[in-house]
Amino acid sequence: MVDKSHNDAKCGICKQNNETISHTASSCSKLAQKEYKRGHDNVASAIHWDLSGKCGFERNERLYDHVSESVLENDGFKLLWHFSVQTDHEIVARRPDLVIIDNRDKICQIIDVAIEEEGRVREKEDEKVEKY
């Protein structure tokens, strides 16, 4: 997006912040609504595809053909995709990207994906832990 015809350092898309790799990759307000969500969903879908194979669910051979189903269940596992989870007490965040329930070991794991710039990974991780 760098327009070399001027010396303006502002982002060519939002015109608000300096056009840096960090800004373009994760914080441009104009890209946030569509492009970041698509990237986020692609990462979550890749995790869903991988877990589907590891848990013994049918899946496409190729990742790019995978369609993430809302609920997959067999004797050993249940895999939930963007599924609202019922809770004992009120929590605002009740729809993580993935939930995997291991019926044999009685373990439930919540997976919530975040695509974040390198300097904010820890901050985003803390935010997700607080959220759930």
Long-range contacts (C-beta under 8 A, 24 or more apart in sequence): 22-117, 22-118, 22-119, 25-117, 26-115, 26-116, 26-117, 27-117, 36-115, 39-115, 40-113, 40-114, 40-115, 43-113, 43-115, 44-68, 44-81, 44-97, 44-98, 44-111, 44-113, 47-97, 47-98, 47-111, 47-113, 48-79, 48-81, 48-98, 51-79, 51-98, 51-100, 52-79, 55-79, 55-100, 75-103, 76-102, 76-103, 76-104, 77-101, 77-102, 77-103, 78-103, 91-132, 92-131, 93-131, 93-132, 96-132
